[in-house]
Amino acid sequence: MTKEKVKILIIEDDSFLLSMYATKFELENFEVITAEDGEKGLKIAAKELPRIILLDILLPKMNGFEVLKTLKETAETKDIKVILLTNLSQRGEVEQGLTMGAVDYLIKAHFMPSEVVEKVKKILSQA
């Protein structure tokens, strides 16, 4: 019997990074769904109900904070775990993201994709 794949949604507007993270998570046996902007990411999250979302903050159409706020205010999506994955490293932004309901905040430049995968697995194992 095969274990059901964990569904992850990656919302990232940098197509190179999006592809790199998607490939890494697929290799780790995740079911990967992607979106290149906040609006699309929100629609996909509501439709697909992933277990976890990797969310960039600087996004076209709707920024990551707006996406996070909407996810947490919507009954169907409020329990989805969200990790902010961004290059914004100001203390205020980190605190704002965590206060709004993100379970973690990773700064892209500080983490290799394999480390991001490990963080996600750790967070899911605590669920």
CNS distance restraints for C-alpha pairs under 8 A (distance, minus, plus):
assign (resid   5 and name CA) (resid  29 and name CA) 6.19 0.50 0.50
assign (resid   5 and name CA) (resid  30 and name CA) 5.19 0.50 0.50
assign (resid   5 and name CA) (resid  31 and name CA) 5.62 0.50 0.50
assign (resid   6 and name CA) (resid  29 and name CA) 7.71 0.50 0.50
assign (resid   6 and name CA) (resid  30 and name CA) 5.09 0.50 0.50
assign (resid   6 and name CA) (resid  31 and name CA) 5.79 0.50 0.50
assign (resid   6 and name CA) (resid  50 and name CA) 7.71 0.50 0.50
assign (resid   6 and name CA) (resid  51 and name CA) 6.60 0.50 0.50
assign (resid   7 and name CA) (resid  30 and name CA) 5.97 0.50 0.50
assign (resid   7 and name CA) (resid  31 and name CA) 4.58 0.50 0.50
assign (resid   7 and name CA) (resid  32 and name CA) 6.00 0.50 0.50
assign (resid   7 and name CA) (resid  33 and name CA) 7.42 0.50 0.50
assign (resid   7 and name CA) (resid  50 and name CA) 4.84 0.50 0.50
assign (resid   7 and name CA) (resid  51 and name CA) 5.65 0.50 0.50
assign (resid   7 and name CA) (resid  52 and name CA) 7.03 0.50 0.50
assign (resid   8 and name CA) (resid  30 and name CA) 6.73 0.50 0.50
assign (resid   8 and name CA) (resid  31 and name CA) 6.13 0.50 0.50
assign (resid   8 and name CA) (resid  32 and name CA) 5.14 0.50 0.50
assign (resid   8 and name CA) (resid  33 and name CA) 6.19 0.50 0.50
assign (resid   8 and name CA) (resid  50 and name CA) 5.31 0.50 0.50
assign (resid   8 and name CA) (resid  51 and name CA) 6.10 0.50 0.50
assign (resid   8 and name CA) (resid  52 and name CA) 5.14 0.50 0.50
assign (resid   8 and name CA) (resid  53 and name CA) 5.69 0.50 0.50
assign (resid   8 and name CA) (resid  54 and name CA) 7.55 0.50 0.50
assign (resid   9 and name CA) (resid  32 and name CA) 6.00 0.50 0.50
assign (resid   9 and name CA) (resid  33 and name CA) 4.72 0.50 0.50
assign (resid   9 and name CA) (resid  34 and name CA) 5.53 0.50 0.50
assign (resid   9 and name CA) (resid  35 and name CA) 7.58 0.50 0.50
assign (resid   9 and name CA) (resid  41 and name CA) 7.81 0.50 0.50
assign (resid   9 and name CA) (resid  45 and name CA) 7.17 0.50 0.50
assign (resid   9 and name CA) (resid  50 and name CA) 6.14 0.50 0.50
assign (resid   9 and name CA) (resid  52 and name CA) 6.53 0.50 0.50
assign (resid   9 and name CA) (resid  53 and name CA) 4.72 0.50 0.50
assign (resid   9 and name CA) (resid  54 and name CA) 6.28 0.50 0.50
assign (resid  10 and name CA) (resid  18 and name CA) 7.12 0.50 0.50
assign (resid  10 and name CA) (resid  21 and name CA) 7.95 0.50 0.50
assign (resid  10 and name CA) (resid  22 and name CA) 7.43 0.50 0.50
assign (resid  10 and name CA) (resid  32 and name CA) 7.36 0.50 0.50
assign (resid  10 and name CA) (resid  33 and name CA) 6.33 0.50 0.50
assign (resid  10 and name CA) (resid  34 and name CA) 4.82 0.50 0.50
assign (resid  10 and name CA) (resid  35 and name CA) 6.36 0.50 0.50
assign (resid  10 and name CA) (resid  41 and name CA) 7.97 0.50 0.50
assign (resid  10 and name CA) (resid  53 and name CA) 5.81 0.50 0.50
assign (resid  10 and name CA) (resid  54 and name CA) 4.75 0.50 0.50
assign (resid  10 and name CA) (resid  55 and name CA) 6.19 0.50 0.50
assign (resid  11 and name CA) (resid  18 and name CA) 7.72 0.50 0.50
assign (resid  11 and name CA) (resid  34 and name CA) 5.86 0.50 0.50
assign (resid  11 and name CA) (resid  35 and name CA) 4.78 0.50 0.50
assign (resid  11 and name CA) (resid  36 and name CA) 5.80 0.50 0.50
assign (resid  11 and name CA) (resid  37 and name CA) 6.55 0.50 0.50
assign (resid  11 and name CA) (resid  38 and name CA) 6.94 0.50 0.50
assign (resid  11 and name CA) (resid  41 and name CA) 5.78 0.50 0.50
assign (resid  11 and name CA) (resid  53 and name CA) 7.43 0.50 0.50
assign (resid  11 and name CA) (resid  54 and name CA) 6.13 0.50 0.50
assign (resid  11 and name CA) (resid  55 and name CA) 4.96 0.50 0.50
assign (resid  11 and name CA) (resid  56 and name CA) 6.05 0.50 0.50
assign (resid  12 and name CA) (resid  17 and name CA) 7.43 0.50 0.50
assign (resid  12 and name CA) (resid  18 and name CA) 5.72 0.50 0.50
assign (resid  12 and name CA) (resid  34 and name CA) 7.68 0.50 0.50
assign (resid  12 and name CA) (resid  35 and name CA) 6.44 0.50 0.50
assign (resid  12 and name CA) (resid  36 and name CA) 5.17 0.50 0.50
assign (resid  12 and name CA) (resid  37 and name CA) 6.69 0.50 0.50
assign (resid  12 and name CA) (resid  55 and name CA) 6.60 0.50 0.50
assign (resid  12 and name CA) (resid  56 and name CA) 5.36 0.50 0.50
assign (resid  12 and name CA) (resid  59 and name CA) 7.04 0.50 0.50
assign (resid  13 and name CA) (resid  18 and name CA) 7.20 0.50 0.50
assign (resid  13 and name CA) (resid  35 and name CA) 7.57 0.50 0.50
assign (resid  13 and name CA) (resid  36 and name CA) 4.36 0.50 0.50
assign (resid  13 and name CA) (resid  37 and name CA) 5.89 0.50 0.50
assign (resid  13 and name CA) (resid  56 and name CA) 7.77 0.50 0.50
assign (resid  13 and name CA) (resid  59 and name CA) 6.00 0.50 0.50
assign (resid  13 and name CA) (resid  60 and name CA) 7.30 0.50 0.50
assign (resid  14 and name CA) (resid  18 and name CA) 6.01 0.50 0.50
assign (resid  14 and name CA) (resid  36 and name CA) 7.45 0.50 0.50
assign (resid  15 and name CA) (resid  19 and name CA) 5.98 0.50 0.50
assign (resid  15 and name CA) (resid  36 and name CA) 7.51 0.50 0.50
assign (resid  16 and name CA) (resid  20 and name CA) 6.15 0.50 0.50
assign (resid  17 and name CA) (resid  21 and name CA) 6.06 0.50 0.50
assign (resid  18 and name CA) (resid  22 and name CA) 5.98 0.50 0.50
assign (resid  18 and name CA) (resid  34 and name CA) 7.42 0.50 0.50
assign (resid  19 and name CA) (resid  23 and name CA) 6.04 0.50 0.50
assign (resid  20 and name CA) (resid  24 and name CA) 6.22 0.50 0.50
assign (resid  20 and name CA) (resid 113 and name CA) 7.69 0.50 0.50
assign (resid  21 and name CA) (resid  25 and name CA) 6.15 0.50 0.50
assign (resid  21 and name CA) (resid 113 and name CA) 6.18 0.50 0.50
assign (resid  22 and name CA) (resid  26 and name CA) 6.08 0.50 0.50
assign (resid  22 and name CA) (resid  32 and name CA) 6.09 0.50 0.50
assign (resid  22 and name CA) (resid  33 and name CA) 7.87 0.50 0.50
assign (resid  22 and name CA) (resid  34 and name CA) 7.58 0.50 0.50
assign (resid  23 and name CA) (resid  27 and name CA) 6.16 0.50 0.50
assign (resid  24 and name CA) (resid  28 and name CA) 6.49 0.50 0.50
assign (resid  24 and name CA) (resid 113 and name CA) 6.79 0.50 0.50
assign (resid  24 and name CA) (resid 114 and name CA) 7.11 0.50 0.50
assign (resid  24 and name CA) (resid 117 and name CA) 7.57 0.50 0.50
assign (resid  25 and name CA) (resid  29 and name CA) 6.47 0.50 0.50
assign (resid  25 and name CA) (resid  30 and name CA) 5.41 0.50 0.50
assign (resid  25 and name CA) (resid  31 and name CA) 7.71 0.50 0.50
assign (resid  25 and name CA) (resid  32 and name CA) 6.89 0.50 0.50
assign (resid  25 and name CA) (resid 117 and name CA) 6.59 0.50 0.50
assign (resid  26 and name CA) (resid  30 and name CA) 5.03 0.50 0.50
assign (resid  26 and name CA) (resid  31 and name CA) 6.38 0.50 0.50
assign (resid  26 and name CA) (resid  32 and name CA) 6.41 0.50 0.50
assign (resid  28 and name CA) (resid 117 and name CA) 7.91 0.50 0.50
assign (resid  34 and name CA) (resid  41 and name CA) 7.45 0.50 0.50
assign (resid  35 and name CA) (resid  40 and name CA) 5.89 0.50 0.50
assign (resid  35 and name CA) (resid  41 and name CA) 5.03 0.50 0.50
assign (resid  35 and name CA) (resid  44 and name CA) 7.68 0.50 0.50
assign (resid  36 and name CA) (resid  40 and name CA) 7.09 0.50 0.50
assign (resid  36 and name CA) (resid  41 and name CA) 7.21 0.50 0.50
assign (resid  36 and name CA) (resid  59 and name CA) 7.69 0.50 0.50
assign (resid  36 and name CA) (resid  60 and name CA) 7.92 0.50 0.50
assign (resid  37 and name CA) (resid  41 and name CA) 6.09 0.50 0.50
assign (resid  37 and name CA) (resid  59 and name CA) 5.47 0.50 0.50
assign (resid  37 and name CA) (resid  60 and name CA) 5.19 0.50 0.50
assign (resid  37 and name CA) (resid  61 and name CA) 6.26 0.50 0.50
assign (resid  37 and name CA) (resid  62 and name CA) 6.89 0.50 0.50
assign (resid  38 and name CA) (resid  42 and name CA) 6.12 0.50 0.50
assign (resid  38 and name CA) (resid  59 and name CA) 5.95 0.50 0.50
assign (resid  38 and name CA) (resid  60 and name CA) 6.47 0.50 0.50
assign (resid  38 and name CA) (resid  61 and name CA) 6.04 0.50 0.50
assign (resid  38 and name CA) (resid  62 and name CA) 4.59 0.50 0.50
assign (resid  38 and name CA) (resid  63 and name CA) 5.85 0.50 0.50
assign (resid  38 and name CA) (resid  64 and name CA) 6.43 0.50 0.50
assign (resid  38 and name CA) (resid  67 and name CA) 6.05 0.50 0.50
assign (resid  39 and name CA) (resid  43 and name CA) 6.42 0.50 0.50
assign (resid  39 and name CA) (resid  61 and name CA) 6.15 0.50 0.50
assign (resid  39 and name CA) (resid  62 and name CA) 5.75 0.50 0.50
assign (resid  39 and name CA) (resid  67 and name CA) 7.55 0.50 0.50
assign (resid  40 and name CA) (resid  44 and name CA) 6.15 0.50 0.50
assign (resid  41 and name CA) (resid  45 and name CA) 6.02 0.50 0.50
assign (resid  41 and name CA) (resid  67 and name CA) 7.84 0.50 0.50
assign (resid  42 and name CA) (resid  46 and name CA) 6.30 0.50 0.50
assign (resid  42 and name CA) (resid  67 and name CA) 6.27 0.50 0.50
assign (resid  42 and name CA) (resid  70 and name CA) 7.97 0.50 0.50
assign (resid  42 and name CA) (resid  71 and name CA) 7.27 0.50 0.50
assign (resid  43 and name CA) (resid  47 and name CA) 6.29 0.50 0.50
assign (resid  44 and name CA) (resid  48 and name CA) 5.72 0.50 0.50
assign (resid  44 and name CA) (resid  49 and name CA) 7.69 0.50 0.50
assign (resid  45 and name CA) (resid  49 and name CA) 5.14 0.50 0.50
assign (resid  45 and name CA) (resid  50 and name CA) 6.40 0.50 0.50
assign (resid  45 and name CA) (resid  77 and name CA) 7.14 0.50 0.50
assign (resid  46 and name CA) (resid  76 and name CA) 6.91 0.50 0.50
assign (resid  46 and name CA) (resid  77 and name CA) 6.28 0.50 0.50
assign (resid  49 and name CA) (resid  76 and name CA) 7.74 0.50 0.50
assign (resid  49 and name CA) (resid  77 and name CA) 6.71 0.50 0.50
assign (resid  49 and name CA) (resid  80 and name CA) 7.43 0.50 0.50
assign (resid  50 and name CA) (resid  80 and name CA) 6.88 0.50 0.50
assign (resid  51 and name CA) (resid  80 and name CA) 5.63 0.50 0.50
assign (resid  51 and name CA) (resid  81 and name CA) 6.51 0.50 0.50
assign (resid  52 and name CA) (resid  80 and name CA) 5.64 0.50 0.50
assign (resid  52 and name CA) (resid  81 and name CA) 4.66 0.50 0.50
assign (resid  52 and name CA) (resid  82 and name CA) 5.73 0.50 0.50
assign (resid  52 and name CA) (resid  83 and name CA) 7.62 0.50 0.50
assign (resid  52 and name CA) (resid 120 and name CA) 7.92 0.50 0.50
assign (resid  52 and name CA) (resid 124 and name CA) 7.89 0.50 0.50
assign (resid  53 and name CA) (resid  80 and name CA) 7.24 0.50 0.50
assign (resid  53 and name CA) (resid  81 and name CA) 6.26 0.50 0.50
assign (resid  53 and name CA) (resid  82 and name CA) 4.74 0.50 0.50
assign (resid  53 and name CA) (resid  83 and name CA) 6.15 0.50 0.50
assign (resid  54 and name CA) (resid  82 and name CA) 6.06 0.50 0.50
assign (resid  54 and name CA) (resid  83 and name CA) 4.98 0.50 0.50
assign (resid  54 and name CA) (resid  84 and name CA) 5.88 0.50 0.50
assign (resid  54 and name CA) (resid  85 and name CA) 6.08 0.50 0.50
assign (resid  55 and name CA) (resid  64 and name CA) 6.24 0.50 0.50
assign (resid  55 and name CA) (resid  82 and name CA) 6.84 0.50 0.50
assign (resid  55 and name CA) (resid  83 and name CA) 6.08 0.50 0.50
assign (resid  55 and name CA) (resid  84 and name CA) 4.74 0.50 0.50
assign (resid  55 and name CA) (resid  85 and name CA) 5.51 0.50 0.50
assign (resid  55 and name CA) (resid  86 and name CA) 7.65 0.50 0.50
assign (resid  56 and name CA) (resid  63 and name CA) 7.97 0.50 0.50
assign (resid  56 and name CA) (resid  64 and name CA) 5.71 0.50 0.50
assign (resid  56 and name CA) (resid  84 and name CA) 5.80 0.50 0.50
assign (resid  56 and name CA) (resid  85 and name CA) 4.96 0.50 0.50
assign (resid  56 and name CA) (resid  86 and name CA) 5.04 0.50 0.50
assign (resid  57 and name CA) (resid  63 and name CA) 5.49 0.50 0.50
assign (resid  57 and name CA) (resid  64 and name CA) 3.84 0.50 0.50
assign (resid  57 and name CA) (resid  65 and name CA) 6.26 0.50 0.50
assign (resid  57 and name CA) (resid  84 and name CA) 6.96 0.50 0.50
assign (resid  57 and name CA) (resid  85 and name CA) 7.29 0.50 0.50
assign (resid  57 and name CA) (resid  86 and name CA) 5.92 0.50 0.50
assign (resid  57 and name CA) (resid  88 and name CA) 7.71 0.50 0.50
assign (resid  58 and name CA) (resid  63 and name CA) 5.51 0.50 0.50
assign (resid  58 and name CA) (resid  64 and name CA) 6.34 0.50 0.50
assign (resid  58 and name CA) (resid  86 and name CA) 7.51 0.50 0.50
assign (resid  59 and name CA) (resid  63 and name CA) 4.82 0.50 0.50
assign (resid  59 and name CA) (resid  64 and name CA) 6.45 0.50 0.50
assign (resid  62 and name CA) (resid  66 and name CA) 6.23 0.50 0.50
assign (resid  62 and name CA) (resid  67 and name CA) 6.71 0.50 0.50
assign (resid  63 and name CA) (resid  67 and name CA) 6.36 0.50 0.50
assign (resid  64 and name CA) (resid  68 and name CA) 6.00 0.50 0.50
assign (resid  64 and name CA) (resid  84 and name CA) 7.85 0.50 0.50
assign (resid  65 and name CA) (resid  69 and name CA) 6.07 0.50 0.50
assign (resid  65 and name CA) (resid  97 and name CA) 6.87 0.50 0.50
assign (resid  65 and name CA) (resid 100 and name CA) 8.00 0.50 0.50
assign (resid  66 and name CA) (resid  70 and name CA) 6.19 0.50 0.50
assign (resid  67 and name CA) (resid  71 and name CA) 6.08 0.50 0.50
assign (resid  68 and name CA) (resid  72 and name CA) 6.15 0.50 0.50
assign (resid  68 and name CA) (resid  82 and name CA) 7.62 0.50 0.50
assign (resid  68 and name CA) (resid 100 and name CA) 7.11 0.50 0.50
assign (resid  68 and name CA) (resid 101 and name CA) 7.51 0.50 0.50
assign (resid  68 and name CA) (resid 102 and name CA) 7.52 0.50 0.50
assign (resid  69 and name CA) (resid  73 and name CA) 6.20 0.50 0.50
assign (resid  69 and name CA) (resid 100 and name CA) 6.56 0.50 0.50
assign (resid  70 and name CA) (resid  74 and name CA) 6.18 0.50 0.50
assign (resid  71 and name CA) (resid  77 and name CA) 5.27 0.50 0.50
assign (resid  71 and name CA) (resid  78 and name CA) 5.44 0.50 0.50
assign (resid  71 and name CA) (resid  80 and name CA) 7.95 0.50 0.50
assign (resid  72 and name CA) (resid  77 and name CA) 6.49 0.50 0.50
assign (resid  72 and name CA) (resid  78 and name CA) 4.08 0.50 0.50
assign (resid  72 and name CA) (resid  79 and name CA) 7.32 0.50 0.50
assign (resid  72 and name CA) (resid 100 and name CA) 7.84 0.50 0.50
assign (resid  72 and name CA) (resid 101 and name CA) 7.02 0.50 0.50
assign (resid  73 and name CA) (resid  77 and name CA) 7.91 0.50 0.50
assign (resid  73 and name CA) (resid  78 and name CA) 6.18 0.50 0.50
assign (resid  74 and name CA) (resid  78 and name CA) 5.55 0.50 0.50
assign (resid  81 and name CA) (resid 102 and name CA) 6.90 0.50 0.50
assign (resid  81 and name CA) (resid 103 and name CA) 6.33 0.50 0.50
assign (resid  82 and name CA) (resid 101 and name CA) 7.58 0.50 0.50
assign (resid  82 and name CA) (resid 102 and name CA) 4.93 0.50 0.50
assign (resid  82 and name CA) (resid 103 and name CA) 5.84 0.50 0.50
assign (resid  82 and name CA) (resid 104 and name CA) 7.28 0.50 0.50
assign (resid  83 and name CA) (resid 102 and name CA) 5.58 0.50 0.50
assign (resid  83 and name CA) (resid 103 and name CA) 5.70 0.50 0.50
assign (resid  83 and name CA) (resid 104 and name CA) 4.87 0.50 0.50
assign (resid  83 and name CA) (resid 105 and name CA) 5.71 0.50 0.50
assign (resid  83 and name CA) (resid 106 and name CA) 7.23 0.50 0.50
assign (resid  84 and name CA) (resid  97 and name CA) 7.22 0.50 0.50
assign (resid  84 and name CA) (resid 102 and name CA) 6.62 0.50 0.50
assign (resid  84 and name CA) (resid 104 and name CA) 6.34 0.50 0.50
assign (resid  84 and name CA) (resid 105 and name CA) 4.71 0.50 0.50
assign (resid  84 and name CA) (resid 106 and name CA) 6.06 0.50 0.50
assign (resid  85 and name CA) (resid 105 and name CA) 6.11 0.50 0.50
assign (resid  85 and name CA) (resid 106 and name CA) 4.83 0.50 0.50
assign (resid  85 and name CA) (resid 107 and name CA) 5.82 0.50 0.50
assign (resid  85 and name CA) (resid 108 and name CA) 6.04 0.50 0.50
assign (resid  86 and name CA) (resid 105 and name CA) 7.81 0.50 0.50
assign (resid  86 and name CA) (resid 106 and name CA) 6.44 0.50 0.50
assign (resid  86 and name CA) (resid 107 and name CA) 5.08 0.50 0.50
assign (resid  86 and name CA) (resid 108 and name CA) 5.40 0.50 0.50
assign (resid  87 and name CA) (resid 107 and name CA) 5.19 0.50 0.50
assign (resid  87 and name CA) (resid 108 and name CA) 5.44 0.50 0.50
assign (resid  87 and name CA) (resid 109 and name CA) 6.61 0.50 0.50
assign (resid  88 and name CA) (resid  93 and name CA) 7.08 0.50 0.50
assign (resid  88 and name CA) (resid 107 and name CA) 6.90 0.50 0.50
assign (resid  89 and name CA) (resid  93 and name CA) 6.88 0.50 0.50
assign (resid  89 and name CA) (resid  94 and name CA) 6.68 0.50 0.50
assign (resid  89 and name CA) (resid 107 and name CA) 6.42 0.50 0.50
assign (resid  90 and name CA) (resid  94 and name CA) 6.42 0.50 0.50
assign (resid  91 and name CA) (resid  95 and name CA) 6.16 0.50 0.50
assign (resid  92 and name CA) (resid  96 and name CA) 5.96 0.50 0.50
assign (resid  93 and name CA) (resid  97 and name CA) 6.09 0.50 0.50
assign (resid  94 and name CA) (resid  98 and name CA) 6.34 0.50 0.50
assign (resid  94 and name CA) (resid 105 and name CA) 6.41 0.50 0.50
assign (resid  95 and name CA) (resid  99 and name CA) 5.93 0.50 0.50
assign (resid  96 and name CA) (resid 100 and name CA) 6.08 0.50 0.50
assign (resid  97 and name CA) (resid 101 and name CA) 6.64 0.50 0.50
assign (resid  97 and name CA) (resid 102 and name CA) 5.70 0.50 0.50
assign (resid  97 and name CA) (resid 105 and name CA) 7.31 0.50 0.50
assign (resid  98 and name CA) (resid 102 and name CA) 4.75 0.50 0.50
assign (resid  98 and name CA) (resid 103 and name CA) 6.45 0.50 0.50
assign (resid  98 and name CA) (resid 104 and name CA) 6.71 0.50 0.50
assign (resid  98 and name CA) (resid 105 and name CA) 7.26 0.50 0.50
assign (resid 103 and name CA) (resid 123 and name CA) 7.97 0.50 0.50
assign (resid 106 and name CA) (resid 110 and name CA) 7.58 0.50 0.50
assign (resid 106 and name CA) (resid 111 and name CA) 7.27 0.50 0.50
assign (resid 106 and name CA) (resid 116 and name CA) 7.92 0.50 0.50
assign (resid 107 and name CA) (resid 111 and name CA) 6.76 0.50 0.50
assign (resid 108 and name CA) (resid 112 and name CA) 7.74 0.50 0.50
assign (resid 111 and name CA) (resid 115 and name CA) 5.87 0.50 0.50
assign (resid 111 and name CA) (resid 116 and name CA) 6.40 0.50 0.50
assign (resid 112 and name CA) (resid 116 and name CA) 6.48 0.50 0.50
assign (resid 113 and name CA) (resid 117 and name CA) 6.29 0.50 0.50
assign (resid 114 and name CA) (resid 118 and name CA) 6.32 0.50 0.50
assign (resid 115 and name CA) (resid 119 and name CA) 6.20 0.50 0.50
assign (resid 116 and name CA) (resid 120 and name CA) 6.23 0.50 0.50
assign (resid 117 and name CA) (resid 121 and name CA) 6.21 0.50 0.50
assign (resid 118 and name CA) (resid 122 and name CA) 6.11 0.50 0.50
assign (resid 119 and name CA) (resid 123 and name CA) 6.21 0.50 0.50
assign (resid 120 and name CA) (resid 124 and name CA) 6.13 0.50 0.50
assign (resid 121 and name CA) (resid 125 and name CA) 6.05 0.50 0.50
assign (resid 122 and name CA) (resid 126 and name CA) 6.53 0.50 0.50
assign (resid 123 and name CA) (resid 127 and name CA) 6.68 0.50 0.50
